[in-house]
């Protein structure tokens, strides 16, 4: 399985990936999580940690 968020991934890169996936899915967090190959709860945690408000 390919890792979208590898260990040591710079915070800014992870934040950009999340924002890009949310924009591509019109803000649908479930679809964005699938696109990023992470669980929905993990995505929500990262959104909160990166303070993403879309």
GINORTA-V935764 format. One record per run of one state. SS is the DSSP state (H for helix, E for strand, L for the rest). FROM is the first residue (numbers start at 0). LEN is the number of residues. If there is no record, write none. Layout:
BEGIN
((SS,FROM,LEN) (SS,FROM,LEN))
END
This chain:
BEGIN
((L,0,10) (H,10,14) (L,24,4) (H,28,8) (L,36,3) (H,39,10) (L,49,5))
END
